[in-house]
Amino acid sequence: MVGYIVAAVVVVVLLLLMRTFVKSKRQYGAAANVVFAKYTYGKLNKDEQQKVHDRALEMILESGVSKRGFDNEVERYGWYAVAMDRLGMPSKVPDNPAWHKVDNPYEALPAGSFLINGVTKFLKKHYNIDITIDPVLLDEEPDEEEEKEKQRD
């Protein structure tokens, strides 16, 4: 009887470990997408950026999620990564042209995740790419505030 209990406990522990591993692997992929997307988006021309933005918004509507728009850069670039993948645009990060599969970027990764910090440090160390992901709330489109400032001057 004790042997069955020990075996059951071992199985439960192994299942929990596997679940944690799979979840962390998915979250790492989502973190890589966010960082890679911000870098890649910055390398696109204005027409390509608009195409990515429009496709991301279309995908949000098609997904059936009740949330609309982006509260922070994690959400924005998470959706941009999925949009660029669907548009056939590879990541511009050297040696990393593919995107990770993420079903719902709203739920894939919390803003401020330590995994994002790990990806940004890796890119800085190995490729001298310096990217910062801001986890705070957004009010504007990327660079829209700068454009408004230029128009005021």
C-alpha positions as CSV (number, residue, x, y, z in Angstrom):
1,M,0.0,0.0,0.0
2,V,2.8,2.4,0.9
3,G,4.5,1.6,-2.4
4,Y,1.4,2.7,-4.3
5,I,1.2,6.0,-2.4
6,V,4.9,6.7,-3.0
7,A,4.4,5.9,-6.7
8,A,1.4,8.2,-7.0
9,V,3.2,11.0,-5.3
10,V,6.2,10.6,-7.7
11,V,3.9,10.6,-10.7
12,V,2.1,13.8,-9.4
13,V,5.4,15.5,-8.8
14,L,6.7,14.5,-12.3
15,L,3.5,15.8,-13.9
16,L,3.8,19.1,-12.1
17,L,7.4,19.5,-13.1
18,M,6.5,18.7,-16.8
19,R,3.7,21.2,-16.7
20,T,6.0,23.9,-15.2
21,F,8.7,23.1,-17.9
22,V,6.2,23.4,-20.7
23,K,4.7,26.6,-19.4
24,S,8.1,28.2,-18.9
25,K,9.2,27.2,-22.4
26,R,6.0,28.8,-23.8
27,Q,6.6,31.9,-21.8
28,Y,10.2,32.1,-22.9
29,G,9.0,31.9,-26.6
30,A,6.5,34.7,-25.9
31,A,9.3,36.8,-24.3
32,A,11.6,36.2,-27.3
33,N,8.8,37.2,-29.6
34,V,8.2,40.5,-27.8
35,V,11.8,41.5,-27.8
36,F,12.5,40.3,-31.4
37,A,9.3,42.0,-32.6
38,K,10.3,45.4,-31.1
39,Y,13.7,45.1,-32.8
40,T,12.3,43.9,-36.1
41,Y,9.5,46.5,-36.1
42,G,12.1,49.3,-35.7
43,K,13.9,48.0,-38.8
44,L,10.7,48.2,-41.0
45,N,9.8,51.1,-43.1
46,K,6.6,53.1,-42.3
47,D,4.4,51.2,-44.8
48,E,5.5,47.9,-43.4
49,Q,5.0,49.1,-39.8
50,Q,1.5,50.2,-40.7
51,K,0.8,46.8,-42.4
52,V,2.0,45.0,-39.2
53,H,-0.1,47.2,-36.9
54,D,-3.2,46.8,-39.1
55,R,-2.8,43.1,-39.3
56,A,-2.3,42.8,-35.5
57,L,-5.6,44.7,-34.9
58,E,-7.4,42.5,-37.4
59,M,-6.1,39.4,-35.6
60,I,-7.3,40.7,-32.3
61,L,-10.8,41.2,-33.7
62,E,-10.7,37.7,-35.3
63,S,-9.5,36.0,-32.1
64,G,-12.7,36.7,-30.3
65,V,-11.0,38.1,-27.2
66,S,-12.9,40.8,-25.5
67,K,-9.9,43.1,-25.0
68,R,-9.0,45.6,-27.6
69,G,-5.8,47.6,-28.2
70,F,-2.6,47.4,-26.2
71,D,-2.0,48.3,-22.6
72,N,1.8,48.0,-22.7
73,E,4.7,47.1,-25.0
74,V,4.5,43.4,-24.0
75,E,1.0,43.2,-25.5
76,R,1.8,45.4,-28.5
77,Y,4.9,43.6,-29.6
78,G,3.5,40.2,-28.7
79,W,0.7,40.8,-31.2
80,Y,3.1,42.4,-33.7
81,A,5.2,39.3,-33.6
82,V,2.2,37.1,-34.5
83,A,1.2,39.6,-37.2
84,M,4.7,39.6,-38.7
85,D,4.7,35.8,-38.7
86,R,1.4,35.7,-40.5
87,L,2.6,38.3,-43.0
88,G,5.7,36.2,-43.7
89,M,8.1,38.8,-42.3
90,P,11.0,37.0,-40.5
91,S,12.6,38.4,-37.4
92,K,15.5,40.7,-38.1
93,V,17.5,39.4,-35.1
94,P,20.6,37.7,-36.4
95,D,20.5,33.9,-36.3
96,N,16.8,34.0,-35.1
97,P,14.6,34.5,-38.2
98,A,11.6,32.4,-36.9
99,W,8.8,33.4,-34.5
100,H,7.6,31.3,-31.6
101,K,4.0,30.1,-31.7
102,V,1.8,32.1,-29.4
103,D,-1.9,31.8,-29.5
104,N,-3.0,34.8,-27.4
105,P,-0.3,37.4,-26.6
106,Y,-2.6,39.0,-24.0
107,E,-2.3,35.8,-21.9
108,A,1.1,34.5,-22.9
109,L,3.3,36.7,-20.7
110,P,2.8,39.2,-17.9
111,A,4.2,42.7,-18.4
112,G,7.5,43.0,-16.6
113,S,8.3,39.3,-16.8
114,F,11.9,38.4,-15.8
115,L,12.1,36.4,-19.0
116,I,12.0,39.6,-21.1
117,N,15.0,40.9,-19.2
118,G,16.9,37.6,-19.9
119,V,16.2,37.9,-23.7
120,T,17.3,41.5,-23.8
121,K,20.5,40.8,-21.9
122,F,21.2,37.9,-24.3
123,L,20.8,40.1,-27.4
124,K,23.0,42.8,-25.8
125,K,25.7,40.3,-25.0
126,H,25.8,38.3,-28.1
127,Y,24.6,40.7,-30.8
128,N,25.2,44.2,-29.3
129,I,21.4,44.8,-29.7
130,D,20.1,47.1,-27.0
131,I,16.3,46.8,-26.6
132,T,14.2,47.9,-23.7
133,I,10.6,46.7,-23.2
134,D,8.5,49.1,-21.1
135,P,6.0,47.3,-19.0
136,V,3.9,50.4,-18.1
137,L,0.7,51.4,-19.7
138,L,0.7,53.0,-23.2
139,D,-1.5,55.8,-24.4
140,E,-0.2,56.3,-27.9
141,E,1.0,54.4,-30.9
142,P,4.7,53.9,-31.3
143,D,6.4,57.2,-32.2
144,E,3.0,59.0,-32.4
145,E,3.8,61.3,-29.5
146,E,7.1,62.3,-31.1
147,E,5.2,63.1,-34.4
148,K,2.7,65.3,-32.4
149,E,5.7,67.2,-30.8
150,K,7.3,67.8,-34.2
151,Q,4.0,69.2,-35.5
152,R,3.7,71.6,-32.6
153,D,7.1,73.1,-33.2
